[in-house]
C-alpha cells in the first residue's frame, strides 16, 4: 500500500513482566486495522512511559494512522461486536469489527482501558494504558555495555516523512549525537556542503530509500561523486522489498543497509561499526574459554550421534560438527538412535527432546536401562546432551533427572556447542595451533580469528526485523570455514519444508487439532530459529504454548500471520542470496 510504518519507543531500555501473547494480539489487531483503513500516509506505533516506580511501569501504547477516521457518533459503539463505522465501510474494506471487541476485552483482562481519538479524513489514534511489574535490573542491563562512544558526533537524517525524522532524531540524541534533518536530496546536499565548509562536517548520513525527486540510492551516488563529501558514512533505510540489484548498488556505494522500521539496537551497532569504534581499546581475550579460543577448538576423531527430526536442524548441526573435525551420524528419532547405538559406539549424543515415534526422554531412559543391564565394566556411561527449544526454569533439571548429562538450548551457535563438547570430549580436544603446518586444513581460516564475521555494509545489520543477523553471521562463518553454499542449501531446504509444514498447520487449525498444532508449530519454530526467522519462531512458540495449554480459538489467525511472515522471510532470504551472488 506504499505506507510508512514507524515505531517510536522510549530511549532507555525497559524490561517488564507481562503477557506477551495477549499484548501481541492487541497490537496486531490495532496495526492491522490501521493499515486496512489507511490509503496513504503512515501508521505509527508509539510507546511512552506515563509513570514509573521501583516496582512497576505504567505504559501508554498508541497506534496512529492517517486513514479515513471515525465519525463521532460511531465512536461510541466502535468496540462493540460486529460494529464498524457504517455499512459502506464493511462493503469497501470487509471484516466485521469483531477484532476491536476482542482488543477491548484483552485490554480489560490486563487491567487497562482502551479509547480512540479520531478526525474524519484525518486519521485515528487508538490508545490504551497498562501497568507492568518491573523486571529485575539484571534483565535490563544484559548486553547493555556500550560498544562505542557516539557523543558529539554529527548526523544528518534525510527523510521526507516527519515522523521518521523525529524518531531517528530521538534515538541519535539519546546517544549524545548532534542530529539535523533534511526533507529531500537537494536539501541534504546543501546541508552536507555547508557543514563541510564550516569545518563541522556530518560524519554519517541516514538516507530514506524512497523519497520524491531523488531516491536514497541516487542521493548516495551524488554524495560519493562529490569529492568533499565522499568520506561521509552512509546508512540506507529501506523497506523489506529492497531488490538484489539494489543491494549490489548499495554495497558499491559503501552504504550500510537497514530495513525499516529500524530497531534501536541494530542502528546503534551499525553506527559503531561504520564509525570504527566497536571494541575500541578492549584487549582481545587470550583465555582458553574466550570466544576466539572456542572458535579454534576441534575434536578430531570424536564420533557424535545427532538425534533430531528436523531436517534444517540436522543440516546446521552436522555442518558445525564437521567443521570441528567430528564424525557425525544422524538419527531422526529416539528409536533410530537406539538402533544406531546397538550397532556403533559413540563418544557423545546430542538428543533432541521432542520428536515423533520416540522422544528424547524415552530414548534416554532406554539407553540408561541398557547400560545398567550391561554393567559399567563393559563401557563407560555415554554422555547425552539434551537439545531443547525451551529455556524455562526447571527445564535443565528435568533433563538431568531423565538421565541426560548436559543441556543445550536451540538455536545455538558454535561457541555454545563447543563449550558443551569441551566437557565431554576433552580427550579429543585440539586447537588449530596443534595442527601440523602442512595438515589438510592448515590453510583454512577459522571464523573469528582475525577477520570480522561480517562487515556492517556487507550483510544484515537490518535483518533482526525479519532475519536475525547473529544466526546469519554464524551461517556465513561456517561457509568461510569450509562449507561454501551452505546459506543457499539451508534456504532451499527451509523453504520447501516450511511450505509443507504450513499446509499441515492450516489443516490442524481448521480441524481444531491441538496436538497437530503443537507438534507442527514446534517443528517450524525450531527450523525457523536455525535460519534466523525470528518472528516465525516467536509466533510458533506462542501457538505451541497455547495448544499445549488448551483449545486455540484464534489458531487460524496465527496460521495467517505465520504465512504472511513466511512470505517476508522468503524475500529476505532472496536478498541474502543475491548478496552472495554479487560476491559479498
Secondary structure as UniProt FT lines:
FT   STRAND          4..8
FT   STRAND          16..17
FT   HELIX           20..36
FT   STRAND          42..52
FT   STRAND          56..65
FT   HELIX           72..75
FT   TURN            76..79
FT   TURN            81..82
FT   HELIX           87..93
FT   HELIX           98..109
FT   TURN            110..111
FT   STRAND          113..119
FT   TURN            120..122
FT   STRAND          123..134
FT   HELIX           137..141
FT   TURN            142..143
FT   TURN            151..152
FT   STRAND          154..158
FT   HELIX           162..174
FT   TURN            175..176
FT   STRAND          178..182
FT   HELIX           185..197
FT   TURN            198..199
FT   STRAND          204..208
FT   HELIX           216..225
FT   TURN            227..231
FT   STRAND          233..238
FT   TURN            240..241
FT   HELIX           244..252
FT   TURN            253..254
FT   STRAND          255..259
FT   HELIX           264..274
FT   TURN            275..276
FT   TURN            278..281
FT   TURN            288..289
FT   HELIX           291..296
FT   STRAND          297..298
FT   TURN            300..301
FT   STRAND          303..307
FT   HELIX           311..322
FT   TURN            323..325
FT   STRAND          327..331
FT   HELIX           334..343
FT   STRAND          348..352
FT   HELIX           360..374
FT   TURN            376..378
FT   STRAND          383..388
FT   TURN            393..394
FT   HELIX           395..401
FT   TURN            402..403
FT   STRAND          406..409
FT   HELIX           414..424
FT   HELIX           426..428
FT   STRAND          430..431
FT   HELIX           432..434
FT   TURN            437..438
FT   TURN            440..443
FT   TURN            447..448
FT   TURN            456..462
FT   HELIX           463..465
FT   HELIX           469..480
FT   TURN            481..482
FT   TURN            484..485
FT   HELIX           486..511
FT   HELIX           514..531
FT   HELIX           534..549
FT   TURN            553..554
FT   HELIX           555..581
FT   TURN            582..583
//
